[in-house]
Amino acid sequence: MNLTLEHECPQCGAPVKLREIDRLLVCPYCRVRLLMHSPDNHYSYYFLPRAGTPSDFFFVPYWRFRGMKYTLSLSTTKHRFIDPSYLASNFACFPPSLGIRTQTLKMRFLESKTPGLFLRSETSLDEFVHRVEKCSFSYDVDEFSTKSGEKSRLSGDLSSFVEECRRSAAGKSSTKEEYQAFIGESTSLIFAPFYIKRGQLHDGMAGSSLRGCSLPEEFHEHLTRAPASLLRFWPALCPSCGWELNGDRESLVLFCKNCRTSWKATERGLERVEFLVLGQDSEADLWVPFWRLDVEIDGVELNSYADFAQLASIPRVVRPEMKNQPFFFWAAAFKIHPAHFLRVSRVMTMNQTESGKLHEFPRTSLYPVTLPADEALESVPVIFGSAGPVREKLFDLIRSSQFSLRDCKLVYAPLVLRGYDYLQPHTKVTIPANALKWGREL
């Protein structure tokens, strides 16, 4: 599920509705098209307080983490999609999680002109991500008080996620024999409104009181005005020829059909992304993006496909020409169900084909790029570890080695619709059509 956002058009001030995953702002009034970018790797939002909330309300920060979690062991590869939120303040009287509110209530981008007082975040982004990855939470997840005094368990993914961490800590799973990776994660800082009425702390969205919760006298010393917004907007115009860039609202990469180039938003403006295609299939119904990654592994010679086949113990005859065939890891450049992401990326890696430069812009639709290259690099150890039949040979190597990116290319591969599935003609891998449909909401 995605957050529903409201924002003013930077050009005309008209209200624009956005989804959390949107990276292209299109104003329905002045028709301006702007690419959005946050240089600090996360976006900041806030909930509006309910009508009738006292004017002396304040906002409390919460971190939210969304992404795919993979756990690679000697026998299996487990995966799941996680979406927890976590209190970013040391004042434990506030609810430890936002629950399902991030999926049901409208929000707005935080700007320096946003009215109200804000509690400073005391948990950094790096610390929050580290806690998620290490299952390290500093609060009791069992219960907190509501207005009626009833006990209420944490709702949403955080409760089940922390319970999984508890089981792991209790010894039901051995972290010494596992490798964990978080792929495609997106983080955001969300501010929720609260207020004090008759000495009692109240939820600014529900209007309910939090019984048994009292704030220390020095609490107001931690409140400040809205922090400066780092959100940047860049015109969706090709820097090379000035033509309008095309792409879906959630796409990280936009394309110019005039000069056949592709671009992504960065802190300094639009930056060119090299764009290749896999074959020239005129019968393609859809083109999907992949990152072709040239990866260096410390202490490992992995320069050809023959090196990969021998290292991963792939049941395939190593022919002489494979020793001269360059090897690349292939990772889907789009978010999809974790099982399909791993399967498709693994098949594309094991059945590599030549990709050439763009000679003719594909006439059929291009699926949006929703996974950045640095996140694709995080998937390489999981793809590598699940490629061969003998994991013991690779497991220690994956856990102890450093994977670094030498080069990457964006490659679009053609898909042909066959019933309810899309078929990639060169590698014969299939992707369910519904998986691509719902993957656009991740």
N, C-alpha and C positions, 0 to 999 in steps of 0.2 A: 504494500500500500504506500501511496505517496502523499506527502503534505500538499495541501492546497494553499497557495500563496496569493497575496494581493500586493501590488506594487504600483507606484506612480510612474508613468512614462517619463523618462529623463528629458524628453524633448518637449512634450506638450502638457504633461501633468495629468493626463487621463488615467483612470484606473485600468490596470492590466492584470488578468488572472493568469497565474502560472502554476506549474507543478514543481515539486522539489527537484525532479530530474531535468527540468528544462534548462538549457544553456543558451537558448536563442529567444530574446524578447521581441515579440511582434505586436506593435500597438494597433488595435483595430480602428483607431481614430486618425492618427497622422500617418499610419502605414510604415513608420520607421522600423527597421530591423537591426537589432543590436545583439552582439555576442557578449555574454556575461562571463566574468572571471574574477576569482578571489585569490589573491597572491598568497594568503596564509593557509591555503589548502582546506579551508572549511568555510561554510556560509553561516551567518548569524541571523536568527529569526526571533520573533516574539509573538506571544499570544495576546490578543486584545482582552482586557478585563470585561466582565459582563456588565450590562447596563445597571446603573444604580450603585456601582462600586464607589466607595469614598475616594476623594481626590488625592488622598495621601497614600495611595497604593505604591508598591515597589515590586521590582522584578527579581526573580531568583534564577540562576543559571543551571542548565542541565546539558550534559553532553549526550549526543545520540550517535550510535554506530550502526551502520547497515552494511552487510557484506556476506560473502560466502566463506565458510570455514571448512577446511579440509584437514582430516587427521589421517596421516599415512602411517601404517604399521606393517609389520612383517607379513601379515596375512590378508589384511583388508585395507580399503580406502573408504573412510566414512566422510560424509559431507552433509552440510545443512546450511540454511540461510538464517542469519541471526539479525536481530533488530532491537537491541536493548538501549535504554536511556538511563542515565546515571547522574545523580546530584553532584554538581561541581562546587559545592560549598561545604565547609566544615561544620556548619550549623545543622546538627542532626535532627532538629525539630521539624524540618520540612520533609515531605514525602520523598523517599529515595528514588522514585521513578515517576515518569510521566504516564506510564501505562499505555493505553491505546489512544490517548489524546493526540499524539503525533500523527495518527492515521485518520482522525475524524474531524478535527477542528481546523478552521482556517488560520493562517498565520501571515505575517508580513516580514519583509526584510528589515533588519535593524539598521537604523541610520543615526547619525549624530544628532539629528533634529527630533528623534523620537522622544516624546514627553515621558516624564516619570523618573524615578530613581532606580538604580540598578545595583544589585549586590555583585561585587567583584568575584570573578571565577578564581577559586583557590586551587583548582586542579588543572594543570596544563594539558594541552592536547596530547603531547607525547606520553604523559603519565596516564591519561585516560586510556589511550590505545594500548599501553603496556599492561594495564589492569585487565582489559578485555582479553588480551592475548594470553596472559598468565592466570586468568580467573581469580584475580586478587581484588576483593571487594571489602571495604572497611565498615560495612553496616550490616545489621541483622535484617535478613530478607523476609522474615516470617510474617511480620505484621506491623501495622501502625493504626492509630486511632482515627475514626471518622466522626462526623457530627453526632450520629446516634449512639456513639460509644461502642459500636460493634467492631469486631476484629476483622480486618480486611487484608487478604494476602495480596502480594504484588501481582498485578495483572500483566499480560503480554509476555513477550519473549524473554524479558529479564529474569522472571521467576524460574522458568525452565532452564535458562542458561546457567544461572547460579547454582541450581540444583545439580546440574551436570558437573559443575566445578566441584561441588561438595562430594559427589560420588567419586570423582577423580582423586580428590584429596584423601578420601577414605580408603584408597587402595584398590578400588574396583577397576581401575584402568591404570596402567603403568606408563607414566610420561617418559621414562627412560627408553621405552621401546616404541615411542611414537614421535612423529614429526608433524607439527601443526603449521598451517599456512592460512592466512586471511587474504582473500583475493577480491578485488573490486570493491573494497570498502569505501564508504563515504561517511564523513563525520560532519556534524553540525552542532553549533552552540545555540540552544533554545532557551529563551527567558520566559518564565511563567509568572503571572501576577499573583500577589498576595497582599493582604492588608490586615491591620490590627483594629478591632472594634471591641470596645469595653474591656480592654485588656486581653482579648482572646485573638489568637491568630486565625485568619480565615483564608480559604482558597478563593482567589479572585476570579476564577472561571466558573466554579460551581456555586460559590456563595456559602459553602459549608464551613463550619468551624473545625479546627483541628484540636480536639480536646487533649489536655495533658501536655500541650506544647507551649513553652514560654521562651521568650527571647531574652538574652542578657542585656544589661543596660548599655553596653558598648556596641550593640548591634548597629545602630544608626551611623556609627563612625565608619562602617564598612560600605555604606551606600555612596554612590557617585552618579554623575550624569551618564547618559548613553555614550559608550565608547565610539570613537571615530570609525566610520564605515570604510572598509577596504575594498568594497565591491567596485569593479571596473566594468565599463561598457565600451565596446569597440564596434564601429559601424561594420555591418556585414557586407562589405564591398571588397572586391579583389584588390589587394595592394599592387598587383602586377599590371592589371589592365583597367581597373575601375568598374568591372562588371559586377552585377549582383551575385552574391554567393548563395548557393542552394544547399538545402539540407533540412532534416527534421529538427524539431525544437529541442530534442534531447541529445542531438549529435554533438560530439566534441570536435568533429572535423567537418568543415563545410567545403563545397566544391564549386569551382568556376568552370562552367561549360564553355565559356568563350576561349580561354587560353589553356583549358584542361589542366588546372592546378588544384591543389587542396591546401587548406589552411586551418590552423588551430589558434585559439586565444591564449596568450601568455601575459605576464605582467608588463612586458614591453610593447605589446600590441599583437598583431597577427603574425604567426610564424609558419613558414611553408612546411608541409609534410609531403615527403616523396610518395607517390601513388603509383602502384603497379597493378597489373591484372593477371589472373591465372587463365591463360588461354583467351581465345576470342570466340566464345560460344554464342552464336546468334540466336539460339533457341532458349536461352536462359530466361527464366521467369523472375528471378531475383538474384541480386549480387550481395554477398555477405562479406564483411571485412575480417581480416586476420592480421596479426602482427607476426612478421617473419623476423625472428630474433637470432642474432649472431651472439652467442653467449660464451664467455670464458669461465671455466671452472678451475679453481686453483689446483695445481698439481696433476691435472688430467689433460691428456692429449685428445682433443675432440675437434679435429679439423675436417674430417670427411665422414660420409655416411658409413663407411666401413668401420671407422673408429666407434661410432655410436652402436652399430649392430653387434660388434664384439663386446663392448663394454656392458651393454644391456642384455646380452645373451639372447638376442632376438632369434627365433627359429627360422632363419633365412640364410640361404647360401650367399656368401660374400663374393660377388663377382669382381673381376679386376677393375672394371670401370667405376665401381663404388669407391675405390681408393682415391679417385680423382673427382668424385662428386662432392661439392661443398655441403656441409651439414648445417641446418638451421632448425631451431625449435619453432613450432607454429602454435600460436595461442589465439583463441577467438577474441576479436576486438569488440565484442558485444556481450552484454550480460544476459545470461540465460540460466535455467535451472542448473545447479551445481553438477548433477550427474551428466547432463548433456554437454556442459562446458568441458568437463574432463574427457569425455568420450570423443567428442569432435576434435579437440585439440590433440589428443593422443593419436588419433587416426591420421590427421593431417601431418603430424610430425613423422610418423612411421612410413607414410606413403607420399614422400615428397615429390613434387613435380616442378618443372621450370615455370617461372613467372617472368613475364616480359613487361616492357614499358607500355604506357598507354598510347595505342595507335588510334583508337576510335573510342569516344566516350560511350559507355554502355547506355543503350536506349531504354532498357527496363530499369526499374527502381533500385536504388542503392539503400541497403539496410544501414541504419545509423551506427556510427562508432560511439559506443558508450563505455568502453573500457580503455583507459590510457595505457601507454606502453610500459610505464614503470610498474603498473599493477600486473600486466601480462608477465613481466619478469618474475614476479612473486610466484606465478603458477609453474615456472619451469621445474623446480625440484619435484613437485607433485606429478607433473607429466612424465618426467624422467623416471621417477620411482615406480610408476604404474605401467611403464612401457614394456618391461621384460618380465618373463615368468619367474625369475629367481631374484627376489627382492633382497635377500640377505647380502648379495654381492654389492648392491647399490646403497643399502640403508646407511651404513656408517659413512660412506662417501657423501651422501646428501646432508647428513647431520653435521659433518665437520668441515665441509668445503664452502667457499665463498663463490657465489654466482654473480658475475658482473656482465654488464651489457656493453658489447663492442659496437654494435650497429643494429638498427631495426628499420624495417620497411613496412608500410601499410600495403597490404595486398588484398584485392577483392577477388573472390572466387564465385563462379556462376553456380546457381542452383536451378534444378528443373523440378517442377511440381509433379509428383506421382501420387495421386490419390490424396491422402492426408499428410504425406511427408514430402519434404524437399530432398532431392538427391543431388549430391555433388558428383558430376560425371567422371572426373579424373581420379578421385580417391574412393568413390562408391560409398562414402559416408552419408547417412541420412539424418535429417533434423525434422522432428515433428513440427508441422505448421503452427499448431497451438503453442508450442514451446517458444517459437519466435514471437508470436503475438503477445504472450504474457511476459516474455522477457523484457519487453520495452517498458514495463512498469516497475522493474527492479531498481 
